[in-house]
Amino acid sequence: MEIKGKLLSGIAGIFVFDLLGIPFGGVLGFVAGSLLGHYLFDQPKEKDAEDSAFKAYQKRQGAFFYHVFRLCAKMAKSDGPINRQEVAHMEYLMRDQFRMNERGRAQAIKIWKAAKDSTDPFEQFARDFYNDFGRERHHVLNMIDLLFSMASCDGGLHPREEALLLRAAGVFHISRMQYDRIKSRYYHTQSTTKQQRWTPLDPHYAVLGAQPADSLDLIKKKYRALAVQWHPDKMAAKGASPEALRHAKEKFQQINEAYEKIVQAKN
């Protein structure tokens, strides 16, 4: 609370009331001057401080929404063209969870479309978010929860979706126990007596639909099948659209990178 205006006006009131010869002028003058100082000087400052704090909160909230829709757009696109369920889930987030007005929803849609068409990798968006909110742990855990909700909205968990979720967990410094706990809210998972630890290879295994216990021969078979499926030349021969070709190139690069990393680790 501001007291400078009250104090200065109160002191001024003492002198004024004493000069006027009013009984108990010092006390009455201080009280009257303090009240006048509060309404003329301190109260506007307090209101400005409240307005400034509210604007800072709105700006922070807007920054979080910005990262949510960028990352969710990448998640929705990871397993192929964005479908109706994913669009409906985005609308649910805007309307029911975040309670955005028309202007906010229009801005969120622009962010979503720009991220969907961006060639920047998911990991870059995840790092951008963590750089802004890494010290606010509740926001970090809320983000991974929102990414799981986007991945699960169309049923099931595609290996490429889980690959991104595991990569996000790595960037966000989320433990495997926390990751599995959040995952269990959306998917039925088998409990194990020994808790797995997160490793940098997890997203690469997820890309290939493989497990760490798989033999290198089995992993190679899965790699070759996916490489044939997503080879850009094969997609072009089928008459794929420019957007589908760009998506295929991204996936083909991810598949090759995943296989190379796993082979290096196993050798």
Phi, psi and omega in degrees: 000138178286134177235351184298314180296319179298314184295311181295317179292325177296316178297317178298321179297325178299312181295318182296312182293326176294319179296327179280352178072026180282133178304141185053035185302324181297313181292311181296322180295320179294317180296312181295318180294322179296316179298317180296319180295325180296313185283333183270329188241308188284316184300315177300324180293319179296319179294319178298321179294319178295317178298319180295319179295320180293320178295322178296320178296315179299319180296319179294318178297318178297322178295321179294315179300321179303312180292323180302310186285333174293310183291322179293326177296317178295321179296315182298326184275347189297328183257019179127190179303144180293132184256179184296321181298321181290321176295318179297324179291321176299317179295324177297316179300314181295313188280310190261320184276315182263348177051053181281148173278180184301319181294317179295320179294320179298320179292320179297321179296321177297317179297316180301311182295319180296319179292320180300322183269354183288145176270357178293141183287158178304320182301325179294317177297320180295319178294321177301315179297314184294326177297326181276325189234011184301331181275352179254089191299326181295326177289323180296313180292326177295323181294314181295328176295317179295324178292322175296320180296323177291318180296326186269353188294336179255016176085137177075177177225106181288144179306324180287330174293316180293329177299317179291321179298319179291323177293320177298318179300322178294314180296321184276358182057048177262129182291161179296326179296316178296318180301311182293326179295316179292319179301323183294342176289335184248337182224146175281119181240146178282133178280148179234150180288330179253121183285126178289150175255147179288138175229156179299342180278345183307312180296331180288319175298320181295322179301319182272356183066032184246173178236153179302332181281349181294147176288160180296327178295317179294320178296321179296320178298316180294321178298313182296320179297318180289323180297320177294317182298321187254010181297127183303324180296321179292321178294321179295321180295333179277358179080032181295152180288163178303321179295318179295323177294318178298318178297319180296319179298318178299314181293321180297320178295319179297319180297313179296316180298317181299314181296317180298317181296318181292318179298316179300318182292320182284335179271000000 
